Amino acid sequence: MNSSSSPARQRPALQPKGSPVNQPEFKDIPGGKGLTKVKNKIKVFSYRLGMDLTFCFIVLLLVIIGMIMMYSASYPSALRYEDNSQEYLTKQLIFAAFGFAAMIIISYFDYHKFHFLAPFIYLGGVGLLLYVLASSGDVKRWVNLGLFSFQASEVAKFALILAIADWSSKHFRDMHTFIWGVLPPLIMTGIYIFLLYKEPHYSGMVIMLILGAIMMFIGGVRKRYFIIAGIAVALLIAGLLVTGKLGYAMQRLDGWGQALNCSPGEDLYDTTYQTRNSLYAIGSGGIWGLGLGQSRQKYMYIPEAQNDFVFAVVCEELGLVGAILILLLFIFLVWRGIIISMGANDPFGSMLGTGLSAQIGIQAILNILVITDWLPNTGISLPFFSYGGTSLVMLMAQMGIVLSISRSSNLDKV
């Protein structure tokens, strides 16, 4: 007999990477019944393979750089309004610590469990948006919990991505049809957009619309439906303009693209004040920047520079070179997140991870278009950079889901 065909010399069947080989079950080990019960209780956590350290490193690097730049942009305002130059930094550091803990813990959470949680999280987002609508004030966006407050739209963004990913993964064979592929995701997105319209929160509406379209596209919806939807949205906006239902949005359009063309004394000069000083900051930074901490525009010329216009301070202090390097980090983060997601073992992981990664890119692009006056000033924050604790925690927790997907993602096959 040929020795190579001997059973004793046959190679064992290949096991999936990281899978245990010939490991005994807990129940076969003395005292294992108790261990089995413990295992069943914590089986929601799945260690699987190691998480993608490259993605994790990029997230942490963006958070650290964002923290430094947020502090540099914020200390004049903090000193003036809070009598403590480190007030915003201290709060943001605390939230960053919570965000880091949430990211690591969720990275061990089996993301498949979100299938069960998706409807409840979506309805929770609806409940939060209804709650803020019941609050007082002309513009209703914040949920106040006493110790801290947060924008309900931050939860709604994640809820929408999760809900459409859940639906599309369960009906991926029928996503090319109108009844199963278009109508349910359209209703999910439409409910959120309508509630944001009532706040009003037009920047949130734009982000929600883009996220919904991206999730439907990667879910397999046919292109012709996007053309029809685009025409319908255009007609809807035209109708709202004619009937005067977009009054608040039209106020935001005042002075758009005219920040450098207004003279003192003109009606639009004060309206474009923030955007104009943002452009001054970007221009004065030049190629190499004025140096870290050396921004001039952050001294009350850009109101609350630590928020939506923090990237203008980045450009002023770090210059074009520093700004491009940070943009490359964002691009690399989104690209790596999509690569991880495409290597997931199921459609749900692929859609969920891609949607969460795309959200970072969408917000970064829109924020930069706002500070450069390519878009109206609509209050879109820059991920990981703009001041806002609950937003930072939410974003880092969502990156933890991408890391969870990476634990079972086969990157070698992508």
C-alpha positions in Angstrom: 0.0 0.0 0.0 1.2 3.5 -0.8 2.3 5.1 2.4 0.8 8.4 1.2 -2.7 6.9 1.3 -2.4 5.4 4.7 -5.1 6.7 7.1 -2.4 7.4 9.7 -0.7 9.8 7.3 -3.8 11.5 5.8 -3.9 15.2 6.5 -6.8 16.3 8.6 -9.6 18.3 7.0 -8.9 22.0 7.0 -10.6 24.0 9.7 -11.8 27.6 9.4 -9.1 30.0 10.5 -9.3 30.5 14.3 -11.7 27.6 14.9 -10.9 25.1 17.6 -9.8 21.7 16.6 -10.8 18.7 18.7 -11.8 20.8 21.6 -14.0 19.0 24.2 -17.4 20.4 25.0 -17.8 21.9 28.5 -20.3 19.2 29.3 -17.6 16.6 28.7 -15.4 18.1 31.3 -15.8 17.3 35.0 -17.8 20.2 36.5 -18.6 21.3 33.0 -22.3 21.6 33.3 -21.9 24.7 35.4 -19.5 26.1 32.8 -22.0 25.4 30.1 -24.6 27.5 31.9 -22.2 30.4 32.3 -21.3 30.0 28.6 -24.9 30.2 27.6 -25.4 33.3 29.6 -22.5 35.2 28.0 -22.8 33.7 24.5 -24.0 37.1 23.3 -20.3 38.0 23.5 -18.3 36.4 20.7 -14.5 36.5 20.8 -14.0 34.8 17.5 -10.9 36.1 15.7 -8.9 39.1 16.8 -10.3 42.5 15.8 -8.8 44.5 13.0 -6.0 46.5 14.7 -5.5 48.7 11.7 -9.0 50.0 11.9 -8.9 50.4 15.7 -5.6 52.3 15.4 -7.0 54.8 12.8 -10.1 55.4 15.0 -7.9 56.1 18.1 -5.5 58.3 16.0 -8.4 60.4 14.8 -9.8 60.7 18.3 -6.5 61.8 19.7 -5.8 64.4 16.9 -9.4 65.5 17.2 -9.0 66.0 20.9 -5.9 68.1 20.5 -7.4 70.3 17.8 -10.7 70.7 19.7 -8.8 71.9 22.7 -6.7 74.3 20.6 -9.9 75.7 19.1 -11.9 75.8 22.3 -9.8 77.3 25.0 -10.4 81.0 24.1 -14.2 80.4 24.3 -13.9 78.2 27.4 -11.9 80.9 29.2 -14.4 83.6 28.3 -17.7 81.7 28.9 -16.7 79.1 31.5 -13.8 80.9 33.2 -11.7 77.7 32.6 -9.7 77.2 29.5 -9.8 73.4 29.9 -13.6 73.1 30.5 -14.4 71.7 27.1 -11.3 69.5 27.0 -12.1 67.9 30.4 -15.6 67.0 29.4 -14.6 65.7 26.1 -11.9 63.5 27.6 -14.4 62.0 30.0 -16.7 61.1 27.1 -13.8 59.8 25.1 -13.0 57.4 27.9 -16.6 56.2 27.9 -16.5 56.0 24.1 -13.3 53.9 24.2 -14.7 51.5 26.7 -17.9 51.2 24.7 -15.9 50.5 21.5 -13.9 47.8 23.0 -16.8 46.1 24.8 -19.0 46.2 21.7 -16.2 44.8 19.6 -16.6 41.6 21.6 -20.4 41.7 21.2 -21.8 39.3 18.6 -23.1 41.7 16.0 -25.7 39.1 14.8 -27.6 39.9 18.0 -28.5 43.3 16.5 -30.9 41.4 14.2 -33.2 41.0 17.3 -32.5 44.5 18.6 -33.0 46.4 15.3 -36.8 46.9 15.5 -36.5 48.1 19.1 -33.7 50.5 18.4 -35.5 51.9 15.4 -38.7 52.5 17.5 -36.5 54.0 20.2 -35.2 56.5 17.7 -38.8 57.4 16.7 -39.6 57.8 20.4 -36.7 60.2 21.0 -37.6 62.3 18.0 -41.2 62.5 19.2 -40.0 63.4 22.6 -38.0 66.4 21.4 -41.0 67.5 19.3 -43.0 67.7 22.5 -40.4 70.0 24.1 -40.6 73.8 24.1 -38.8 76.1 21.8 -38.8 76.9 18.1 -36.0 74.5 17.2 -36.4 71.2 19.0 -33.4 68.8 18.8 -32.1 68.0 22.2 -32.9 65.3 24.8 -32.1 66.7 28.2 -31.3 64.0 30.8 -30.2 66.5 33.5 -26.5 65.5 33.8 -26.1 65.7 30.0 -28.1 66.2 26.8 -27.8 64.9 23.3 -29.3 65.2 19.9 -31.9 62.6 19.1 -30.8 62.5 15.5 -27.5 61.0 16.6 -29.3 57.9 17.7 -31.7 58.0 14.7 -28.8 57.8 12.2 -27.6 54.6 13.8 -31.1 53.2 14.1 -31.8 53.8 10.4 -28.6 52.1 9.2 -29.3 49.1 11.5 -33.0 48.8 10.5 -32.4 48.9 6.8 -29.4 46.5 7.1 -31.6 44.1 9.1 -34.4 44.3 6.6 -32.2 44.0 3.5 -30.3 41.0 4.8 -33.5 39.2 5.6 -35.0 39.9 2.1 -31.8 40.3 0.0 -33.2 38.0 -2.7 -36.2 40.3 -3.2 -34.4 43.7 -2.9 -34.8 44.3 -6.6 -38.6 44.4 -6.3 -40.6 47.5 -5.3 -42.7 45.8 -2.6 -39.8 44.3 -0.7 -36.8 46.3 -1.7 -38.0 49.8 -2.0 -41.1 50.4 0.0 -40.1 49.3 3.5 -36.7 51.1 3.5 -38.4 54.1 2.0 -41.0 54.2 4.8 -38.3 53.7 7.5 -36.3 56.7 6.0 -39.4 58.8 5.4 -40.6 58.6 9.0 -37.3 59.9 10.3 -37.1 62.6 7.7 -40.6 63.8 8.5 -39.9 64.0 12.2 -36.6 65.8 11.6 -38.5 68.2 9.3 -40.9 69.0 12.1 -38.0 70.0 14.5 -36.7 71.4 12.1 -33.3 69.8 11.5 -32.5 70.1 7.8 -28.9 69.0 8.0 -30.1 65.8 9.8 -32.7 65.4 7.0 -30.0 65.6 4.4 -27.7 63.0 6.2 -30.7 60.7 6.8 -31.7 60.9 3.1 -28.1 60.1 1.9 -27.8 57.3 4.4 -31.1 55.7 3.4 -30.1 55.9 -0.3 -26.7 54.3 0.3 -28.2 51.5 2.4 -30.8 50.8 -0.3 -28.2 50.9 -3.0 -25.8 48.4 -1.4 -28.9 46.3 -0.5 -29.6 45.7 -4.1 -32.3 48.2 -5.1 -32.4 48.8 -8.8 -31.0 52.1 -10.2 -34.2 53.1 -11.9 -35.9 53.5 -8.5 -33.3 56.0 -7.5 -34.0 58.1 -10.6 -37.7 58.0 -9.8 -37.0 58.9 -6.1 -34.8 61.8 -7.2 -37.5 63.3 -9.3 -40.0 62.8 -6.5 -37.8 64.5 -4.0 -37.1 67.4 -6.4 -40.9 67.9 -6.9 -41.5 67.7 -3.1 -38.9 70.4 -2.4 -40.3 72.6 -5.1 -43.8 72.2 -3.7 -42.5 73.1 -0.2 -40.7 76.2 -1.6 -43.8 77.4 -3.4 -46.0 77.0 -0.3 -43.4 78.6 2.0 -43.0 75.5 4.2 -39.2 75.8 4.0 -38.9 79.2 5.7 -36.3 78.1 8.3 -34.2 76.4 5.6 -34.4 79.5 3.3 -33.0 81.6 6.2 -30.0 79.2 6.2 -29.5 79.9 2.5 -29.2 83.6 3.0 -25.7 84.6 2.2 -24.7 81.2 0.9 -21.7 81.6 -1.4 -21.4 85.3 -0.7 -19.3 85.3 2.5 -16.4 87.1 0.8 -18.6 89.4 -1.3 -20.4 91.2 1.5 -19.3 94.7 2.7 -19.8 96.1 6.2 -23.3 97.6 6.6 -24.9 95.2 4.2 -27.8 93.0 5.4 -25.8 89.7 4.7 -22.6 90.9 6.3 -23.6 89.7 9.8 -25.3 86.6 8.4 -22.1 85.4 6.8 -19.9 86.4 9.7 -19.0 82.9 10.8 -18.4 81.5 7.3 -16.3 84.5 6.3 -14.0 84.1 9.3 -13.8 80.4 8.6 -12.5 81.2 5.1 -10.1 83.7 6.5 -8.8 81.0 8.8 -8.4 78.5 6.0 -6.6 81.1 3.8 -4.3 82.4 6.5 -3.0 78.8 7.2 -1.4 78.6 3.8 0.6 75.5 3.0 2.2 74.7 6.3 0.0 76.6 8.8 0.7 79.1 11.5 1.6 76.3 14.0 -0.3 74.4 16.6 -2.1 76.7 18.9 -1.4 79.8 16.8 -4.7 80.3 15.2 -6.0 83.9 15.3 -9.5 83.4 14.1 -10.4 81.2 17.1 -10.3 84.3 19.3 -14.0 85.0 19.1 -13.9 85.6 15.3 -15.3 82.1 14.7 -18.1 81.8 17.3 -17.7 78.5 19.2 -14.9 77.3 16.9 -14.8 74.0 18.8 -18.0 72.9 17.2 -18.9 72.7 13.5 -16.0 74.9 12.4 -13.2 73.2 14.2 -11.7 72.1 10.8 -11.2 75.7 9.9 -8.9 76.1 12.9 -7.1 72.8 11.8 -6.4 74.4 8.4 -5.2 77.6 10.0 -2.8 75.9 12.4 -1.7 72.9 10.4 -2.0 74.3 6.9 -3.0 72.6 3.7 -0.5 69.7 4.4 -2.0 68.9 7.9 -5.5 69.2 6.6 -4.8 66.8 3.7 -3.2 64.3 6.1 -6.3 64.3 8.3 -8.6 63.9 5.3 -6.5 60.9 4.2 -7.0 59.4 7.7 -10.8 59.8 7.2 -10.6 58.2 3.7 -8.4 55.3 5.0 -10.9 54.8 7.9 -13.9 54.6 5.6 -12.0 52.4 3.1 -10.8 50.0 5.8 -14.3 49.8 7.3 -15.8 48.9 3.9 -13.1 46.3 3.2 -13.8 44.7 6.6 -17.6 44.8 5.9 -17.2 43.2 2.5 -15.4 40.3 4.1 -18.2 39.6 6.5 -19.7 36.1 6.5 -23.2 37.3 6.0 -25.1 40.1 4.2 -26.2 41.7 7.5 -22.6 42.3 8.6 -21.6 43.6 5.1 -24.5 46.1 5.1 -24.2 47.2 8.7 -20.5 47.8 8.6 -20.6 49.6 5.2 -23.4 51.9 6.4 -21.6 52.8 9.6 -18.4 53.5 7.8 -20.2 55.5 5.1 -21.7 57.7 7.8 -18.3 58.9 8.9 -17.4 59.8 5.3 -20.7 61.6 4.6 -20.5 63.8 7.7 -16.8 64.6 7.1 -17.5 65.6 3.5 -20.6 67.7 4.3 -18.8 69.5 7.2 -15.9 70.5 5.0 -18.2 71.7 2.3 -20.0 73.9 4.9 -16.8 75.5 6.3 -15.6 76.3 2.8 -19.0 77.8 1.8 -19.8 75.2 -0.8 -22.9 74.3 1.3 -25.0 76.5 3.5 -24.2 76.6 7.2 -26.5 73.9 8.5 -24.8 72.7 11.6 -23.0 69.5 10.6 -20.3 68.3 13.0 -17.0 66.8 12.0 -16.7 63.2 13.4 -14.2 62.8 16.3 -13.2 66.5 16.1 -16.3 68.6 16.9 -17.1 69.2 20.6 -20.0 67.0 21.7 -19.7 64.1 24.1 -22.6 62.0 23.3 -21.9 62.2 19.6 -18.3 61.0 20.3 -19.6 58.1 22.4 -22.1 57.1 19.7 -19.5 57.2 16.9 -16.9 55.2 18.9 -19.6 52.6 19.9 -20.5 52.3 16.2 -16.9 51.8 15.3 -17.0 49.0 17.9 -19.6 47.3 15.8 -17.3 47.4 12.8 -14.6 45.9 14.9 -17.0 43.2 16.0 -17.6 42.4 12.3 -13.9 42.3 11.7 -13.6 39.5 14.2 -15.4 37.2 11.9 -14.5 38.9 8.6 -12.3 37.0 6.2 -10.2 39.9 4.8 -8.1 37.5 2.7 -11.0 36.8 0.4 -11.8 40.5 -0.2 
